Amino acid sequence: MNDKELRKYLLREEKQPFQGWDFSYLDGRWESENISWDYAKIVN
């Protein structure tokens, strides 16, 4: 992706509606991994 394409992409992304914790516009576009630590074990 060249600079011009990247700029167009970022400007298009900036215009996506977003409110609160609604990340539905990212469906199918992101990955997540399991974390290597357990919060409950750390604080107990």
C-alpha positions as CSV (number, residue, x, y, z in Angstrom):
1,M,0.0,0.0,0.0
2,N,1.5,3.3,-1.0
3,D,1.1,6.6,0.9
4,K,-1.8,7.8,-1.1
5,E,-3.7,4.6,-0.7
6,L,-3.0,4.5,3.0
7,R,-4.2,8.1,3.4
8,K,-7.5,7.3,1.6
9,Y,-7.9,4.2,3.8
10,L,-7.3,6.1,7.0
11,L,-9.7,8.9,6.0
12,R,-12.4,6.4,5.2
13,E,-11.8,4.6,8.5
14,E,-12.0,7.9,10.4
15,K,-15.5,8.5,9.0
16,Q,-16.9,5.2,10.3
17,P,-19.6,5.8,12.9
18,F,-18.5,5.0,16.4
19,Q,-20.2,5.4,19.7
20,G,-19.3,4.0,23.1
21,W,-18.0,0.4,23.0
22,D,-19.6,-0.6,19.7
23,F,-16.9,-2.2,17.7
24,S,-19.2,-3.9,15.3
25,Y,-17.8,-2.2,12.2
26,L,-14.6,-4.2,12.9
27,D,-16.4,-7.6,12.5
28,G,-14.2,-9.9,10.5
29,R,-11.3,-7.4,10.4
30,W,-9.4,-8.0,13.7
31,E,-7.7,-10.8,15.5
32,S,-7.3,-11.5,19.2
33,E,-5.2,-13.9,21.2
34,N,-5.6,-15.4,24.6
35,I,-3.6,-13.5,27.2
36,S,-0.8,-15.4,29.0
37,W,-1.8,-14.3,32.5
38,D,-4.9,-14.6,34.7
39,Y,-6.1,-11.5,36.4
40,A,-8.0,-13.4,39.1
41,K,-4.9,-15.4,40.1
42,I,-2.8,-12.2,40.3
43,V,-5.2,-10.3,42.6
44,N,-6.0,-13.3,44.9
